[in-house]
Every structure is written in structure tokens, then in C-alpha cells.
Amino acid sequence: MGALGFFAALLVSVMGMGRWKETGSPYWLAGSVTLFVLTLIGGLTSRRGGR
């Protein structure tokens, strides 16, 4: 995962959090949190791999 992909996923998760505050739907919250966690895991594993 490159730096651009990391920041794009981070931006999408933050936008999803904003949508959750607007709608109050738990699906937006769950999707945003899941995407954020996957982004962090992807960033950490790619750093360890030396790529």
C-alpha cells in the first residue's frame, strides 16, 4: 500500500464518519471504523515488509 492509497483510504473513512453523524446510521459507523482499521493494518504491514 503506497502513501497515496493510505491517505485516500483515510480520507474516505473520515468522510464516512461525517456521513454517520449526519444520518445516525450504524452501518456508516461500522464501515468507517472497519476501513480505518484495515488502512492502519495495511500501512503497518507494508512498512514491516520493507516495501
C-alpha positions as CSV (number, residue, x, y, z in Angstrom):
1,M,0.0,0.0,0.0
2,G,1.5,3.3,-1.1
3,A,1.3,6.6,0.7
4,L,-1.3,7.8,-1.8
5,G,-3.5,4.8,-1.1
6,F,-3.1,5.2,2.6
7,F,-4.3,8.8,2.6
8,A,-7.1,8.1,0.2
9,A,-8.5,5.4,2.5
10,L,-8.0,7.7,5.5
11,L,-10.0,10.4,3.7
12,V,-12.8,8.0,2.8
13,S,-13.1,6.8,6.3
14,V,-13.2,10.4,7.7
15,M,-15.9,11.2,5.1
16,G,-17.8,8.1,6.2
17,M,-17.7,9.3,9.8
18,G,-19.2,12.6,8.8
19,R,-21.9,10.8,7.0
20,W,-22.6,8.7,10.1
21,K,-23.0,11.9,12.1
22,E,-25.5,13.2,9.5
23,T,-27.6,10.1,9.2
24,G,-27.1,8.4,12.6
25,S,-27.0,5.0,10.7
26,P,-24.8,2.4,12.4
27,Y,-23.8,1.0,9.0
28,W,-21.8,4.1,8.2
29,L,-20.1,3.9,11.6
30,A,-19.2,0.3,11.2
31,G,-18.0,0.7,7.6
32,S,-15.9,3.7,8.5
33,V,-14.3,2.1,11.5
34,T,-13.6,-1.1,9.6
35,L,-12.0,0.8,6.7
36,F,-9.9,2.8,9.1
37,V,-8.6,-0.3,10.9
38,L,-7.8,-2.1,7.6
39,T,-6.0,1.0,6.5
40,L,-3.9,1.1,9.6
41,I,-3.1,-2.7,9.3
42,G,-2.2,-2.3,5.7
43,G,0.1,0.6,6.4
44,L,1.8,-1.2,9.3
45,T,2.3,-4.5,7.4
46,S,3.7,-2.8,4.3
47,R,6.2,-0.9,6.4
48,R,7.4,-4.0,8.0
49,G,7.7,-5.7,4.7
50,G,10.3,-3.1,3.6
51,R,8.3,-2.0,0.5
